[in-house]
Amino acid sequence: MLTNGKSALIIGGGRGIGRAVSVRCARAGYHVVINYRANTAAAEETLRTIIDAGGSAELRRFDIVNSDETVRELGELLAVRAVEALVLCAGIRRDELLVFMQEEQWDAVLDTDLKSFYRIVRPVVKEMLLRHSGRIVVVSSTSGQAGLPGQVHYSAAKAGLIGAVKALALECAKRNVLVNAVAPGFIATDMTGDMNAADVVKRIPLGRFGTAEEVAGVVSFLLSNDAAYITGQVLSVNGGIYT
């Protein structure tokens, strides 16, 4: 597997959708920088999968909620390596009805799922704009398009990402930096492992959960030359759920 000389930074790239995106980017020839926060074993497994297949990758451990740590690690990375593709996959769910939700629950979800966009994208997109080239893909959610009960905070964060993507795409288009979002529905990952699968499937026209690889395929398309005229868009990967 040969590299194309470009690097892709995958935030939350160690497991779930992020792992599938990391592997797919390596297959497309990127040197993959895999960010993770705590699950070292999962991140190392993703790294081994890429290396064993002949790809190129490295691990970067930092917590995207920690501003100082994120700024430091991204600064060190950008000093030695240009990032041509950035994919934000990290996120958390803390489902609770709003009437019972504590402020700490709200803050945890918004900080991880939305505010991290500012911490991560700002330094990376600056370098892309200077080079007049780059791709950014943000993993949002069907919840951010249609809302889900028990996910007022999660829906707010994911909807905020969609707004951020659309605005940033307008700011960056003249310098050939393309910014898009992917909105997965119910995907079979650790994040959906606590859901009642039988009840959920009834809501999905295709009658099944999606796979992380199916989401990664759409991300890979948005990073490819075939998507050179697409920016500011949200591509849904949700089995036909009307949003």
LOZA-431771 format. One line per field, with one value per atom (N, C-alpha, C): atom name; residue number from 1; x, y, z. Coordinates in steps of 0.02 Angstrom, whole numbers, plus 32768, in hexadecimal, padded with zeros to 4 digits. Atoms other than C-alpha are relative to their C-alpha. Layout:
N
a (CA_...);
k (NUM_...);
px (X_...);
py (Y_...);
pz (Z_...);
//
This chain:
243
a (N_CA_C_N_CA_C_N_CA_C_N_CA_C_N_CA_C_N_CA_C_N_CA_C_N_CA_C_N_CA_C_N_CA_C_N_CA_C_N_CA_C_N_CA_C_N_CA_C_N_CA_C_N_CA_C_N_CA_C_N_CA_C_N_CA_C_N_CA_C_N_CA_C_N_CA_C_N_CA_C_N_CA_C_N_CA_C_N_CA_C_N_CA_C_N_CA_C_N_CA_C_N_CA_C_N_CA_C_N_CA_C_N_CA_C_N_CA_C_N_CA_C_N_CA_C_N_CA_C_N_CA_C_N_CA_C_N_CA_C_N_CA_C_N_CA_C_N_CA_C_N_CA_C_N_CA_C_N_CA_C_N_CA_C_N_CA_C_N_CA_C_N_CA_C_N_CA_C_N_CA_C_N_CA_C_N_CA_C_N_CA_C_N_CA_C_N_CA_C_N_CA_C_N_CA_C_N_CA_C_N_CA_C_N_CA_C_N_CA_C_N_CA_C_N_CA_C_N_CA_C_N_CA_C_N_CA_C_N_CA_C_N_CA_C_N_CA_C_N_CA_C_N_CA_C_N_CA_C_N_CA_C_N_CA_C_N_CA_C_N_CA_C_N_CA_C_N_CA_C_N_CA_C_N_CA_C_N_CA_C_N_CA_C_N_CA_C_N_CA_C_N_CA_C_N_CA_C_N_CA_C_N_CA_C_N_CA_C_N_CA_C_N_CA_C_N_CA_C_N_CA_C_N_CA_C_N_CA_C_N_CA_C_N_CA_C_N_CA_C_N_CA_C_N_CA_C_N_CA_C_N_CA_C_N_CA_C_N_CA_C_N_CA_C_N_CA_C_N_CA_C_N_CA_C_N_CA_C_N_CA_C_N_CA_C_N_CA_C_N_CA_C_N_CA_C_N_CA_C_N_CA_C_N_CA_C_N_CA_C_N_CA_C_N_CA_C_N_CA_C_N_CA_C_N_CA_C_N_CA_C_N_CA_C_N_CA_C_N_CA_C_N_CA_C_N_CA_C_N_CA_C_N_CA_C_N_CA_C_N_CA_C_N_CA_C_N_CA_C_N_CA_C_N_CA_C_N_CA_C_N_CA_C_N_CA_C_N_CA_C_N_CA_C_N_CA_C_N_CA_C_N_CA_C_N_CA_C_N_CA_C_N_CA_C_N_CA_C_N_CA_C_N_CA_C_N_CA_C_N_CA_C_N_CA_C_N_CA_C_N_CA_C_N_CA_C_N_CA_C_N_CA_C_N_CA_C_N_CA_C_N_CA_C_N_CA_C_N_CA_C_N_CA_C_N_CA_C_N_CA_C_N_CA_C_N_CA_C_N_CA_C_N_CA_C_N_CA_C_N_CA_C_N_CA_C_N_CA_C_N_CA_C_N_CA_C_N_CA_C_N_CA_C_N_CA_C_N_CA_C_N_CA_C_N_CA_C_N_CA_C_N_CA_C_N_CA_C_N_CA_C_N_CA_C_N_CA_C_N_CA_C_N_CA_C_N_CA_C_N_CA_C_N_CA_C_N_CA_C_N_CA_C_N_CA_C_N_CA_C_N_CA_C_N_CA_C_N_CA_C_N_CA_C_N_CA_C_N_CA_C_N_CA_C_N_CA_C_N_CA_C_N_CA_C_N_CA_C_N_CA_C_N_CA_C_N_CA_C_N_CA_C_N_CA_C_N_CA_C_N_CA_C_N_CA_C_N_CA_C_N_CA_C_N_CA_C_N_CA_C_N_CA_C_N_CA_C_N_CA_C_N_CA_C_N_CA_C_N_CA_C_N_CA_C_N_CA_C_N_CA_C_N_CA_C_N_CA_C_N_CA_C_N_CA_C_N_CA_C_N_CA_C_N_CA_C_N_CA_C_N_CA_C_N_CA_C_N_CA_C);
k (1_1_1_2_2_2_3_3_3_4_4_4_5_5_5_6_6_6_7_7_7_8_8_8_9_9_9_10_10_10_11_11_11_12_12_12_13_13_13_14_14_14_15_15_15_16_16_16_17_17_17_18_18_18_19_19_19_20_20_20_21_21_21_22_22_22_23_23_23_24_24_24_25_25_25_26_26_26_27_27_27_28_28_28_29_29_29_30_30_30_31_31_31_32_32_32_33_33_33_34_34_34_35_35_35_36_36_36_37_37_37_38_38_38_39_39_39_40_40_40_41_41_41_42_42_42_43_43_43_44_44_44_45_45_45_46_46_46_47_47_47_48_48_48_49_49_49_50_50_50_51_51_51_52_52_52_53_53_53_54_54_54_55_55_55_56_56_56_57_57_57_58_58_58_59_59_59_60_60_60_61_61_61_62_62_62_63_63_63_64_64_64_65_65_65_66_66_66_67_67_67_68_68_68_69_69_69_70_70_70_71_71_71_72_72_72_73_73_73_74_74_74_75_75_75_76_76_76_77_77_77_78_78_78_79_79_79_80_80_80_81_81_81_82_82_82_83_83_83_84_84_84_85_85_85_86_86_86_87_87_87_88_88_88_89_89_89_90_90_90_91_91_91_92_92_92_93_93_93_94_94_94_95_95_95_96_96_96_97_97_97_98_98_98_99_99_99_100_100_100_101_101_101_102_102_102_103_103_103_104_104_104_105_105_105_106_106_106_107_107_107_108_108_108_109_109_109_110_110_110_111_111_111_112_112_112_113_113_113_114_114_114_115_115_115_116_116_116_117_117_117_118_118_118_119_119_119_120_120_120_121_121_121_122_122_122_123_123_123_124_124_124_125_125_125_126_126_126_127_127_127_128_128_128_129_129_129_130_130_130_131_131_131_132_132_132_133_133_133_134_134_134_135_135_135_136_136_136_137_137_137_138_138_138_139_139_139_140_140_140_141_141_141_142_142_142_143_143_143_144_144_144_145_145_145_146_146_146_147_147_147_148_148_148_149_149_149_150_150_150_151_151_151_152_152_152_153_153_153_154_154_154_155_155_155_156_156_156_157_157_157_158_158_158_159_159_159_160_160_160_161_161_161_162_162_162_163_163_163_164_164_164_165_165_165_166_166_166_167_167_167_168_168_168_169_169_169_170_170_170_171_171_171_172_172_172_173_173_173_174_174_174_175_175_175_176_176_176_177_177_177_178_178_178_179_179_179_180_180_180_181_181_181_182_182_182_183_183_183_184_184_184_185_185_185_186_186_186_187_187_187_188_188_188_189_189_189_190_190_190_191_191_191_192_192_192_193_193_193_194_194_194_195_195_195_196_196_196_197_197_197_198_198_198_199_199_199_200_200_200_201_201_201_202_202_202_203_203_203_204_204_204_205_205_205_206_206_206_207_207_207_208_208_208_209_209_209_210_210_210_211_211_211_212_212_212_213_213_213_214_214_214_215_215_215_216_216_216_217_217_217_218_218_218_219_219_219_220_220_220_221_221_221_222_222_222_223_223_223_224_224_224_225_225_225_226_226_226_227_227_227_228_228_228_229_229_229_230_230_230_231_231_231_232_232_232_233_233_233_234_234_234_235_235_235_236_236_236_237_237_237_238_238_238_239_239_239_240_240_240_241_241_241_242_242_242_243_243_243);
px (802B_8000_802D_7FD6_8054_7FDB_801F_8036_7FFD_8006_7FFD_8027_7FD8_8072_7FD9_802A_7FE2_7FF1_8011_7FB0_7FB8_8045_7F04_8001_8007_7EE2_7FB9_8041_7E53_7FF6_800F_7E0F_7FD0_8028_7DCA_8008_7FF4_7E1B_8010_7FEA_7E3E_7FCC_8033_7D97_7FBF_8041_7CE6_8005_7FFE_7CC6_8045_7FBD_7D6F_8032_7FD4_7DC9_7FF4_8010_7D6E_8019_7FE8_7D99_804D_7FB7_7E50_8018_7FED_7E5D_7FF2_8013_7E03_802F_7FD2_7E74_8045_7FC0_7F0F_7FFC_8009_7EC9_8002_7FFF_7EB6_8045_7FBC_7F6E_8017_7FEC_7F6F_802D_7FE1_7FE9_7FCE_8038_7F6B_801A_7FF1_7F80_7FC2_8039_7F0E_7FFE_8009_7ED4_7FD3_802B_7E8E_800B_7FFB_7E6F_8017_7FF2_7E74_8009_7FFF_7E5D_803D_7FC1_7F11_7FFE_8002_7EEF_7FDC_8027_7E6B_8027_7FDA_7ED9_803B_7FC8_7F6D_7FE9_801B_7EFF_7FF1_800C_7ECA_8042_7FBE_7F80_801C_7FE6_7FB0_7FDB_8027_7F22_8019_7FE7_7F63_8046_7FBB_801A_8004_8000_7FF7_7FE7_8019_7F9A_802E_7FD0_8031_7FF8_800B_7FF3_8030_7FD5_8044_7FD5_8029_8004_802A_7FE2_8031_7FC8_8030_7FD9_800F_7FFA_7FBA_7FCC_802F_7F6E_7FF8_8011_7F18_7FB5_8046_7E73_7FE5_8019_7E10_7FD7_8022_7DB4_8032_7FCB_7E59_801F_7FEA_7E7E_804C_7FB7_7F34_8022_7FE3_7F5B_7FF5_8010_7F04_802A_7FD7_7F5D_8048_7FBB_8005_800C_7FF6_7FF0_7FF7_800A_7FAB_8039_7FC7_8036_803D_7FC8_80B8_7FF7_800E_8064_8009_7FFE_8051_8045_7FBB_8106_8029_7FD9_8142_7FDB_8026_80B5_7FC4_803B_8037_7FC5_803D_7F85_7FD3_8029_7F2A_7FB7_8045_7E8F_7FF5_8012_7E3B_7FBA_8041_7DAC_7FF2_8013_7D54_7FCC_802D_7D08_7FEF_8008_7D13_7FBD_803E_7C73_7FE8_801D_7C13_7FB4_8048_7B5D_7FF8_8012_7B15_7FB4_8048_7A5C_7FDC_8029_79E2_7FCB_8034_793D_8014_7FE9_7957_7FE9_801A_78EA_8029_7FD6_7961_804A_7FBA_7A02_8023_7FD7_7A8A_802C_7FD8_7AF1_8042_7FC1_7B8D_7FF9_800C_7B3F_7FFD_8005_7B14_8046_7FBE_7BC3_802F_7FD4_7C1B_7FF5_8010_7BC1_8011_7FF2_7BCD_804B_7FB8_7C84_8024_7FDF_7CB6_7FE9_801B_7C43_7FFF_8006_7C3D_803B_7FCA_7CBE_8043_7FC2_7D47_800C_7FF9_7D24_802D_7FD7_7D6E_8048_7FBC_7E05_8029_7FDC_7E32_8004_8002_7DFC_8027_7FE1_7E3E_804A_7FBA_7EF9_800C_7FF6_7EE8_7FE9_801A_7E7D_802C_7FD3_7EF5_8038_7FCB_7F7F_7FE5_801E_7F0A_7FF4_800D_7ED9_8041_7FBF_7F90_8019_7FEB_7FAD_7FCE_8036_7F0B_7FE9_8015_7EDB_7FF1_800F_7E88_7FB9_8042_7DF4_7FF1_8017_7D92_7FBD_803F_7D09_7FEF_8017_7CA4_7FC9_8035_7C3E_7FCC_8038_7B98_7FD3_802E_7AFB_7FBA_8047_7A48_7FDE_801C_7A22_8006_7FF7_7A64_7FD5_802C_79EE_7FB6_8047_794C_7FF2_800A_7968_7FEA_8016_794D_7FF1_800E_78FB_8038_7FC9_797A_8043_7FC1_79FB_7FFE_8003_79D6_8047_7FBC_7A8D_8027_7FDE_7ACF_7FE7_801D_7A57_8018_7FE9_7A89_8048_7FBA_7B42_8008_7FF9_7B2E_7FE2_801D_7ABD_8030_7FCE_7B40_803A_7FCA_7BC4_7FEB_8018_7B59_8002_7FFD_7B48_8047_7FBA_7C03_801E_7FE6_7C2A_7FE8_801B_7BB8_8021_7FE1_7C01_804A_7FB9_7CB6_800C_7FF9_7C9D_7FFE_8005_7C6C_8040_7FC4_7D04_803D_7FC4_7D7D_7FFE_8008_7D3A_8030_7FD6_7DA0_8049_7FBC_7E3F_8003_8002_7E0C_8005_8006_7DF0_7FB6_8044_7D54_7FEC_8017_7CED_7FBB_8040_7C60_7FF3_8014_7C01_7FE1_8023_7BC6_7FD2_8030_7B2A_7FEA_8014_7B22_7FBF_803A_7A82_8015_7FF0_7A84_8035_7FC7_7B2F_8015_7FED_7B67_8046_7FC0_7BF2_7FF4_8007_7C15_7FCE_802B_7BB3_7FB6_8047_7B10_7FF4_8005_7B31_7FCC_8031_7AB9_7FB9_8043_7A25_7FDA_802A_7993_7FFB_7FF9_79BC_7FBD_8040_790F_7FD4_8028_78BA_801E_7FDF_793B_7FF6_8005_7934_7FBC_8042_787A_7FFD_8000_78A4_8029_7FD1_7921_7FE2_801D_78D9_8025_7FD9_7967_8000_800B_7941_803E_7FC4_79F0_802A_7FCD_7A7A_8032_7FC9_7B00_8041_7FBE_7BB7_802F_7FCE_7C4C_8022_7FE0_7C96_7FD5_802B_7BFE_8006_7FF4_7C18_8044_7FBC_7CD2_8003_8001_7CAC_7FEA_8018_7C4E_8035_7FC9_7CDA_8037_7FCB_7D58_7FEE_8016_7CF1_800A_7FFA_7CEF_8049_7FB9_7DAD_8020_7FE4_7DC3_7FFA_8005_7DDA_7FBA_8044_7D29_7FD3_8029_7CE8_801D_7FDD_7D4E_7FD1_802F_7CB0_7FC8_8031_7C56_801B_7FED_7C60_7FC2_8039_7BEA_7FC4_8038_7B81_7FFE_800A_7B3A_7FE7_8015_7B33_7FE8_801E_7ABE_800F_7FF4_7AEC_7FD6_802F_7A52_7FCC_802F_79FA_7FBB_8040_7971_7FD5_8027_7938_7FF3_8011_78DB_8015_7FE8_792F_7FE8);
py (7FC4_8000_803E_7FC5_80A1_803D_7FC2_814B_8032_7FCB_81E0_803E_7FC7_8251_802F_7FD5_829D_7FE0_8018_8290_8010_7FF7_827B_7FF9_8002_82A4_7FEB_8019_823E_8008_7FF4_827F_7FCA_8039_81ED_7FC5_8031_8179_7FBA_8041_80E6_7FC9_8034_808D_8019_7FEE_808A_801C_7FE0_80FA_801B_7FE5_814C_7FCC_8036_80A5_7FF1_8010_807F_8037_7FC8_812D_7FFE_8004_8119_7FCB_8037_8072_8012_7FED_80B6_8035_7FCC_814F_7FE2_8021_80E1_7FDA_8024_8077_802F_7FCF_8116_8020_7FE9_8139_8036_7FCE_81B6_7FE3_800E_81B3_8016_7FF3_81A9_800F_7FEE_8204_7FF2_8019_81AC_8021_7FE2_8217_7FD3_8022_81C3_801F_7FE2_81F3_7FCF_802C_815C_7FB6_8047_80B4_7FEE_800D_808D_7FBE_8043_7FD6_8003_7FFB_8001_8027_7FD8_8087_7FD8_8028_8011_7FC9_8032_7F8D_801F_7FDD_800C_800C_7FF4_803A_7FBF_8040_7F82_7FEB_8012_7F66_8024_7FD8_7FF2_7FEA_8013_7FC2_7FBB_8044_7F09_7FFD_7FFD_7F3A_8027_7FDC_7F9B_804B_7FB9_8047_8024_7FD5_80D6_8025_7FE0_811A_800C_7FF3_815D_8012_7FF0_817A_8044_7FC0_8224_8001_8001_821C_8046_7FC3_82B9_8006_7FF9_82EA_8040_7FC6_835E_802F_7FD4_83A4_802C_7FDA_83E1_8030_7FCF_8482_8006_7FF9_8493_7FC4_803D_83DF_7FFC_8002_83EB_8031_7FCD_848C_7FE9_8016_8444_7FC7_803B_839E_8011_7FED_83EB_802C_7FD7_846C_7FD6_802C_83E3_7FD9_8026_837F_802C_7FD4_8412_801B_7FE9_8443_7FCF_8033_83A0_7FE0_8023_8368_802B_7FDF_83BD_7FD0_8029_837E_8015_7FF1_8377_7FEE_8016_831F_7FFB_8003_8333_7FE3_801E_82C5_7FFE_7FFF_82E2_7FCA_8038_8240_7FFB_8009_8254_801D_7FE7_8269_7FD3_8027_8230_8009_7FFC_820C_7FFA_8006_8228_800A_7FF7_820B_800C_7FEF_825A_8031_7FCF_82B4_8043_7FBE_836F_8011_7FEE_837E_7FE0_8021_8307_800E_7FF6_8341_8031_7FD4_838C_802B_7FD3_841E_7FDF_8022_83B1_7FD1_802B_8337_8029_7FD4_83C4_8017_7FE5_840E_7FCB_8035_8367_7FF1_8010_8343_803A_7FC6_83F4_800D_7FF3_8403_7FCE_8034_835E_8002_8009_835D_803F_7FC2_8415_802F_7FCF_8485_7FE6_801C_840D_8012_7FE9_8443_803D_7FC3_84ED_7FF0_800F_84A6_7FDD_8029_842E_8021_7FE9_847F_8041_7FBD_852F_7FFC_8001_8507_7FD9_8029_8483_8026_7FDE_84EB_803C_7FC8_857D_7FEA_801B_8512_7FED_8012_84D2_803E_7FC2_8583_801D_7FE7_85B4_7FD7_802C_851E_8001_7FFF_8540_7FB9_8045_848A_7FDD_8028_8417_7FE6_801E_83AB_7FF7_800A_83AB_7FDC_8024_832D_7FF8_8003_8335_7FCB_8032_82A2_801E_7FE6_82EA_7FC5_8036_8281_8010_7FF7_8266_8025_7FDE_82A2_804C_7FB9_834D_801C_7FEB_8353_7FFC_800C_830E_8001_8003_8306_7FBB_803E_8272_800E_7FF7_826B_7FE5_8013_8261_8019_7FE9_82B4_804B_7FB8_836E_801D_7FE6_8392_7FE4_8020_8315_801C_7FE4_8355_8048_7FBB_8408_8003_8000_83DF_7FEB_8019_837D_8030_7FCD_8402_803B_7FCB_8483_7FF1_8013_8422_800B_7FF6_8428_804A_7FB8_84E5_8018_7FED_84F6_7FEB_8018_848D_802D_7FD7_84F4_8045_7FBD_859A_7FFD_8005_8561_7FF1_800E_851C_8040_7FC0_85CB_8029_7FDA_8617_7FE5_8021_859A_7FF1_801A_8577_8021_7FDE_85FA_7FE9_8019_85A9_7FB4_8048_84F9_7FD3_802A_84B9_7FEC_8019_844C_7FE5_8012_8432_7FE1_8023_83B2_7FD9_8029_834A_7FC0_8040_8297_7FF7_8008_8273_7FB7_8046_81BC_7FFB_8011_8171_7FCF_8033_80D6_7FD1_8026_8087_7FCF_8033_7FE6_800D_7FF2_8025_7FFC_7FFF_802E_8035_7FCA_80D0_7FEE_8014_807A_7FBC_8043_7FDA_7FFB_8001_800D_800A_7FF4_8029_7FBE_803A_7FB1_7FF7_8008_7F70_7FF2_8012_7F28_803D_7FC3_7FCF_8030_7FD1_8033_7FEC_8018_7FC7_800F_7FF0_7FE8_8046_7FBB_809F_8009_7FFA_807A_7FDF_801D_8062_7FC4_8039_7FED_7FC5_8037_7F85_7FE4_8017_7F7A_803C_7FCE_7FDB_8006_7FF7_8024_7FE8_8014_7FF6_803C_7FCB_8063_8005_8000_802F_8026_7FDC_8075_804C_7FB9_811E_8014_7FF2_8116_8006_7FFB_80FA_8044_7FBD_819F_8034_7FD3_81F9_7FFC_800A_81AE_8022_7FDE_81EE_804B_7FB8_829E_8017_7FF0_8298_7FF4_8014_825A_8036_7FD1_82B5_8002_8001_8281_8033_7FCF_82FD_8046_7FC0_8392_803C_7FC9_83F8_7FFE_8006_83D1_8022_7FE1_8443_801D_7FE5_847C_7FD2_802F_83DE_7FD0_8033_835D_7FC1_803F_82AA_7FD1_802B_823B_7FB6_8048_8185_7FDF_8011_814B_7FCC_8036_80BD_8017_7FE7_812E_8025_7FDB_8186_8046_7FBD_8223_8035_7FCB_82BE_8044);
pz (8000_8000_8000_8006_7FC6_801C_7FE8_8018_7FC7_8032_7FB2_8015_7FE8_8015_802C_7FD8_8075_8044_7FBD_812C_8011_7FE8_8179_804B_7FB8_822F_8011_7FEF_8274_804B_7FBA_8319_8018_7FEA_837C_7FD0_8035_82FD_8018_7FE6_8370_8000_7FFE_8371_7FE0_801C_832C_7FBA_8042_8297_7FF2_800A_82B3_7FE9_8017_82A0_7FB7_8046_81FE_7FD2_8028_81BD_7FFB_8001_81EE_7FCF_802C_8194_7FB7_8045_80FA_7FE5_8017_80F2_7FF0_800E_80FD_7FBE_803F_8070_7FC4_8036_8009_7FF7_8009_8021_8030_7FCF_80B0_8036_7FC0_813F_8034_7FD3_81CC_8047_7FBB_8271_8029_7FDA_82EC_8044_7FBE_837D_802B_7FD0_8418_8044_7FBE_84CD_8035_7FC8_853F_7FEE_800F_84E9_7FD6_8023_84BE_7FDB_801F_8498_7FBD_803E_8415_7FCB_802F_83C6_7FE3_8018_83BC_7FD1_802E_836B_7FBC_8040_82E7_7FDC_801D_82CB_7FE1_801A_82B6_7FC1_803B_823C_7FC2_8039_81CE_7FEB_8010_81DA_7FE1_801B_81BB_7FB8_8044_811C_7FD1_8029_80DF_8000_7FFC_8110_802E_7FD8_816D_8033_7FCC_8214_803E_7FBF_82BE_8031_7FCC_8364_801E_7FDC_83B6_8037_7FC8_8462_801E_7FDC_84A2_8008_7FEE_84F0_7FE1_8024_847F_802C_7FD0_8518_8025_7FDE_8560_7FCE_8031_8503_7FFC_8000_8538_7FE0_801C_850D_7FB5_8048_8464_7FD9_8021_8435_7FFB_8000_8467_7FCE_802B_840C_7FB7_8046_836E_7FE7_8013_836E_7FEF_800D_8379_7FBF_803E_82EF_7FC2_803B_8278_7FF2_8009_8293_7FD7_8023_8246_7FC6_8033_81D5_7FE9_801A_8163_8003_7FFD_817D_7FC6_803B_80D7_800A_7FF3_811B_804B_7FB9_81C4_8005_7FF5_81FE_804B_7FBA_82A4_800D_7FF1_82E4_804A_7FB8_83A1_8017_7FE3_8405_8037_7FCA_849D_8002_7FF1_84CA_804C_7FBA_8577_8004_8009_8557_8042_7FC6_85D2_7FEA_800E_85C8_801D_7FEB_85D7_8046_7FBD_8673_8038_7FCE_86CE_7FF6_8012_867C_802F_7FD9_86E8_7FD2_8029_86AA_7FEC_8010_86B3_7FC4_8039_8637_7FBF_803A_85C0_7FEB_800F_85CC_7FE3_8018_85B3_7FB6_8045_8510_7FD1_802B_84CA_7FFA_8002_84F8_7FD3_8028_84A9_7FB7_8043_8412_7FD6_8026_83E2_800A_7FF5_8436_7FE7_801A_8402_7FB7_8045_834F_7FFC_7FFF_8379_8010_7FEA_83D2_7FCA_8031_8347_7FBC_8045_82A6_7FF6_8009_82C4_7FEC_8015_82BF_7FBF_803C_8237_7FC2_803B_81C1_7FEE_800F_81D1_7FD1_802B_8185_7FBB_8040_80FF_7FD5_8025_80CD_7FE4_8018_80BE_7FC5_8038_804A_7FC7_8033_7FE8_7FEF_800C_7FFD_8042_7FC4_807B_7FFF_7FF9_80A8_804B_7FBC_814B_7FFD_7FFB_8171_804A_7FBB_8212_8005_7FF6_8251_8030_7FD8_828D_8010_7FEF_82A6_7FE7_800F_8270_803A_7FC6_8321_7FFA_800B_82EE_7FC9_8035_825A_8014_7FF0_82A2_804C_7FB8_835F_8017_7FE1_83D2_804A_7FB9_847E_802B_7FD5_8509_7FE7_801D_849A_7FF0_800D_84A8_7FFB_8001_84CF_7FC4_8038_844E_7FBE_803D_83C9_7FF5_8005_83EF_7FE8_8014_83DF_7FB7_8045_833D_7FCD_802C_82F1_7FFB_8001_8323_7FD1_802E_82C4_7FB8_8044_8228_7FEE_800D_8237_7FF8_8004_8255_7FBD_8040_81BB_7FC7_8036_814B_7FFF_7FFD_8188_7FED_800F_8180_7FB7_8047_80D2_7FD6_8024_8098_800A_7FF2_80EC_7FDA_801A_809D_7FB5_8045_7FEE_7FCF_8031_7F92_8003_7FFA_7FD2_7FF9_8010_7F9D_803D_7FC5_804D_8006_8003_804A_8044_7FBD_80E8_7FFA_8005_80F3_8040_7FC7_8171_7FE8_800A_8178_803D_7FC9_81E0_8004_7FF7_8214_8027_7FD7_8256_8035_7FCE_82C3_7FE3_8018_82A9_8037_7FD0_82FD_801A_7FDF_836F_804C_7FB7_8429_8017_7FEC_842F_7FFF_8004_83FF_8022_7FE2_8461_8037_7FCA_84ED_7FE8_801A_8479_7FF6_800E_8465_7FB5_8048_83B8_7FDE_801F_8396_7FF6_8006_83B7_7FCE_802E_8357_7FB7_8045_82BB_7FE1_801A_82AB_7FE2_8018_8289_7FC1_8038_81FE_7FC2_803D_814E_7FE5_8019_811D_8030_7FD2_81B8_8022_7FDE_8202_8015_7FEF_8257_7FC7_8030_81E7_801E_7FE9_81F4_7FFE_8000_821B_7FBC_8042_8174_7FCC_802F_8118_8009_7FF3_816C_7FE5_8017_8147_7FB4_8049_8090_7FE7_8013_8086_8012_7FED_80E4_7FCC_8031_806B_7FBE_803D_7FD8_8006_7FF8_801F_8001_8002_802E_7FBC_8040_7F7D_7FCB_8038_7ED8_7FE2_801A_7EA9_8022_7FDA_7F2C_7FFD_8005_7EF0_7FF7_800A_7ECE_8035_7FCB_7F71_803F_7FC1_8009_8021_7FDA_8092_8002_8005_8082_803A_7FCD_80F9_7FDE_801E_80BA_8036_7FCD_811E_7FF0_8006_813B_8036_7FCA_8198_7FEE_8011_813E_7FE9_801B_80FA_8031_7FCF_8199_7FE5_801A_8165_8032_7FD4_81AB_7FE8);
//
